[in-house]
Amino acid sequence: MTTPHRGAARTEAIMRATLELGQEIGYAKLSIEAIAARAGAGKHTVYRRWPSKGALLLDSLLSLHQSSLDFPDTGDIVADLCTQMHAAIDLLGSPPFGPLYQALVGEAQNDPQVAAALNERFIAPQADKTVARLKAAQEQGQLSPAFDLSLAMAILSGPLYFQFLITQEPLTREYADRVIHALFGGMGTP
C-alpha cells in the first residue's frame, strides 16, 4: 500500500519527468512510457492518475505556477493589468512553461478532454480573475459603467494568444502595454 507521502513524492517525480522530457524532446515525441521510465514508475501507475499525456502535461504545467498570475489591486486598473500581463508574458516566454503550454493548446485542438480540462483549470479561472479585477475597477469608478467586462477580457487576451500561437512572434511587455492602452483608449476610461 502506498502512503500519502510516498504517493505525493511519486506524483511530483512523474510531473517533473514530464516537464524535463517535454523540454528535452518536445511534446510530439513525449510518451507515457518514457515519462514512467524517467520517474522510476510503472506506466500503469501513470495511466491510473492521468488518462493521456495531455492531461499529465496540464497537471505538470499547472504545478509550476499556481498563483503567479494573480492580480494585484493597487487602485490603478491599467497598472494592475500591466503587472499581471507582464507576469503572464514572463511565464509564457520561458521554458518549460511557454513551449509546453503552446504544445498543450495544440493538443487541445484534437483532444476534447484536454480542451475541457485546460479551459476549466487554467483559461476560465484566469479569465474570471481578469473580469473580477475589471469589475472591481468599475465599482471604484475607474471604468465606465458601460464598460463591457467580458469583451474587455477577450480583447486583452486575444492579441496575446494570436501572437503566441498563430504568428509565433515573441511576446513582449511592450506589446502587452500597447494592447492595454489601445483597449482603454478605445473603450474610454473616465
C-alpha positions in Angstrom: 0.0 0.0 0.0 1.3 3.4 -0.9 1.5 6.0 1.8 0.1 9.5 1.1 3.7 11.0 1.4 5.1 8.4 -1.0 2.2 8.9 -3.4 2.8 12.7 -3.4 6.5 12.1 -4.0 5.7 9.8 -6.9 3.3 12.3 -8.4 5.9 15.0 -8.1 8.5 12.8 -9.7 6.2 11.9 -12.6 5.3 15.6 -13.2 9.0 16.7 -13.0 9.9 13.9 -15.5 7.1 15.1 -17.8 8.4 18.7 -17.8 12.1 17.6 -18.2 11.4 15.3 -21.1 9.0 17.6 -22.7 11.6 20.3 -22.7 14.3 17.9 -23.9 12.5 16.1 -26.7 9.3 18.1 -27.3 5.7 17.3 -26.8 5.3 15.3 -30.0 7.9 12.8 -29.0 6.9 12.6 -25.4 5.4 9.3 -24.3 3.9 7.9 -21.1 6.5 5.1 -21.3 9.4 7.5 -21.4 7.9 9.6 -18.6 7.4 6.5 -16.4 10.9 5.3 -17.0 12.4 8.7 -16.2 10.3 8.9 -13.0 11.1 5.4 -11.9 7.4 4.5 -12.0 5.4 1.9 -13.9 3.4 3.1 -16.9 0.3 1.7 -15.3 0.9 4.0 -12.3 1.0 6.9 -14.7 -2.2 5.9 -16.6 -4.1 5.3 -13.3 -3.6 9.0 -12.5 -3.7 10.6 -15.9 -5.7 9.3 -18.9 -3.4 10.9 -21.5 -0.1 12.7 -21.9 -2.1 15.9 -22.5 -3.8 15.5 -19.1 -0.4 14.8 -17.5 1.2 17.8 -19.1 -1.6 20.1 -18.0 -1.2 19.0 -14.4 2.6 19.3 -14.6 2.4 22.8 -16.0 -0.2 23.9 -13.5 2.0 22.7 -10.7 4.7 25.2 -11.7 2.9 28.5 -11.2 -0.4 28.2 -9.3 -0.5 31.8 -8.0 1.9 33.7 -10.2 -0.9 35.1 -12.3 -3.0 36.6 -9.5 -4.0 40.2 -9.9 -2.7 43.0 -7.7 -5.2 45.7 -6.7 -3.3 48.9 -6.3 -6.3 51.1 -7.2 -4.9 51.6 -10.7 -6.5 49.2 -13.2 -4.1 50.0 -16.0 -1.1 49.4 -13.9 -2.6 46.3 -12.4 -3.4 44.8 -15.8 0.2 45.7 -17.0 1.6 43.9 -14.0 -0.5 40.8 -14.5 0.1 40.6 -18.2 3.8 41.1 -17.7 3.8 38.1 -15.4 1.9 36.1 -18.0 4.4 37.1 -20.7 7.3 36.2 -18.5 5.7 32.8 -17.8 4.9 32.1 -21.5 8.3 33.3 -22.6 10.3 31.0 -20.5 10.9 27.3 -20.7 9.5 24.9 -19.8 6.1 26.6 -19.5 5.9 28.5 -22.7 6.8 25.9 -25.3 5.0 23.1 -23.4 1.9 25.3 -23.0 1.9 26.0 -26.7 2.0 22.3 -27.4 -0.8 21.7 -24.9 -3.0 24.2 -26.6 -2.3 22.4 -29.9 -3.2 19.0 -28.3 -6.4 20.5 -27.0 -7.5 21.0 -30.7 -7.6 17.3 -31.1 -8.5 16.0 -27.6 -11.8 17.3 -26.2 -10.9 16.1 -22.7 -7.7 18.1 -22.7 -9.5 21.1 -24.1 -12.2 20.9 -21.4 -9.6 20.4 -18.7 -7.4 23.3 -20.0 -10.4 25.6 -20.1 -11.8 24.5 -16.7 -8.5 24.5 -14.8 -6.5 27.4 -16.4 -8.2 29.5 -19.1 -11.5 30.1 -17.3 -10.0 30.8 -13.9 -7.6 33.3 -15.4 -10.5 35.0 -17.4 -12.6 35.1 -14.2 -9.7 36.8 -12.3 -9.4 39.4 -15.0 -13.2 40.1 -15.2 -13.3 40.3 -11.3 -10.4 42.8 -11.3 -12.1 44.8 -14.1 -15.4 44.7 -12.1 -13.7 46.0 -9.0 -12.2 48.8 -11.0 -15.7 49.6 -12.5 -17.2 49.6 -9.0 -14.4 52.0 -7.9 -15.2 54.4 -10.7 -12.1 53.7 -12.7 -14.1 52.3 -15.6 -17.3 53.5 -17.2 -20.4 51.6 -16.0 -21.0 50.8 -19.7 -17.5 49.1 -20.0 -18.2 45.6 -21.3 -16.1 43.4 -19.0 -16.3 40.1 -20.9 -15.5 41.8 -24.1 -12.5 43.6 -22.5 -11.2 40.2 -21.3 -11.4 38.9 -24.9 -9.7 42.0 -26.2 -6.9 41.7 -23.7 -6.2 38.0 -24.2 -6.9 37.7 -28.0 -3.9 39.5 -29.3 -1.6 37.7 -26.9 -2.8 34.3 -27.9 -2.8 35.3 -31.6 0.9 36.4 -31.4 1.9 33.4 -29.1 0.1 30.7 -31.0 -0.6 31.9 -34.6 2.2 34.2 -35.7 4.6 32.8 -33.0 6.2 36.2 -32.6 7.9 36.8 -29.3 5.6 38.2 -26.7 7.0 41.3 -25.0 5.9 43.5 -22.2 5.8 46.5 -24.6 3.3 44.6 -26.8 1.1 43.9 -23.8 1.3 47.6 -22.8 0.2 48.6 -26.3 -2.8 46.2 -26.1 -3.8 47.5 -22.8 -3.5 51.2 -23.8 -5.4 50.5 -27.0 -8.2 48.9 -25.1 -8.5 51.7 -22.6 -8.1 54.4 -25.2 -10.7 52.7 -27.4 -13.3 52.0 -24.7 -12.7 55.2 -22.8 -11.8 55.2 -19.1 -13.4 58.1 -17.2 
